[in-house]
Amino acid sequence: MSAVRSLLAAAMLLMTGVLALPEGAAAQQLCAVDLDGNGDAADEGETATCHLTASGGWMCPIGQTTCEADTAGALHCPLGDQYACAVPASGGAAACSANTCIDTSANPVIVEAALDDPGVEADDDVDADGNCLGTIEIFSGRAARCRPAGLSTTFQNCCKDKGKIVKDGMGSSISSISTKIAVAKGVFTGLKAAYTAFKAGATANQAASAGANAIIVGIDPTSIAISLAVNFMIEVLLQGCDQEDMEVGMLRGSGMCHEVGSYCSSKILGICVQKAKGHCCFNTKLGRIIQEQGRPQLKSFVAKGWGTAKNPYCRGFTAEEFQALDFSRMDLSEYYEEIEARAQSEIQIDMKDKIDAYMQTISN
């Protein structure tokens, strides 16, 4: 765990004095303008925090224009005299804006809850040999969302792919999407624990130890590229992304998520100020590919498809459905190319890393 502690210690030093863990949009005054005419104000540049004027009022920076003086010295707004000219509290030339500010204390932003899908839950008991006595689902997924740049994400793109952080479950001890999510949550919990300890007065190394322990407990270290995950988490926390954004970022970048669509996740006065992208995430890239290639073959998925962006339909195949799939009609080249790209030496190194990581974990 020494490598994890070193990364976390560096993270603590980077984050001190810079980061306050975001809990959502906290602006007192904001403005939202549908600039592109698509019916919302969730796109880049369409939502902004208003700034205070010298007169104690607020001004929207979107479309802000410098006022002009007439021959008598009176100030006029080029957008029309119905818009007041005011000097920014920070100083500078008088300006005006046609866009009004919204007091969020009187008109709070309405935020949709994260999808927080627990995944497939057991619908029956197991027998003495551990066999499921209920419905078996093959390649089942979990609904989750990430948010592109918008008000709630402090205008940072929390859907940006971060690379292959979570390793493919084929041949490893990670057998379900719920376990993969537990891995992602463990990294998130670990870094937050380290940051909390650091803010409480612990040294960077002490905080790193607390975070490393939180990350490692209950997690198979061979299932995740921990150094990439920690670096990713630093960026996530600095950007204002939440835990589910982070989970999707890890799994989506690792090729395990199918994007279903986009929906509005935050509104103010009925205006959409934050979008979200709904996904079905699976425990392996192969699972995602077979779901994408197999669903069009089955009548049971024709009506519902992938569900909606806000309510993705991520169930797995029943045993009967899986047996009915025609794999000769599937294009699995994406998965084959990844396997072929790995040289035998890389596979051997990966196997050695798995053994070393396991031995290190049980010795700590």
Helices and strands as residue ranges (DSSP letters): H 2-15, E 29-32, E 47-49, E 51-52, E 58-59, E 65-66, E 68-69, E 75-76, E 95-96, E 102-103, E 110-111, E 142-146, H 177-199, H 204-216, G 221-223, H 226-239, H 243-253, E 257-268, E 271-281, H 285-294, G 295-297, G 299-301, H 319-324, G 327-329, H 333-341, H 344-363
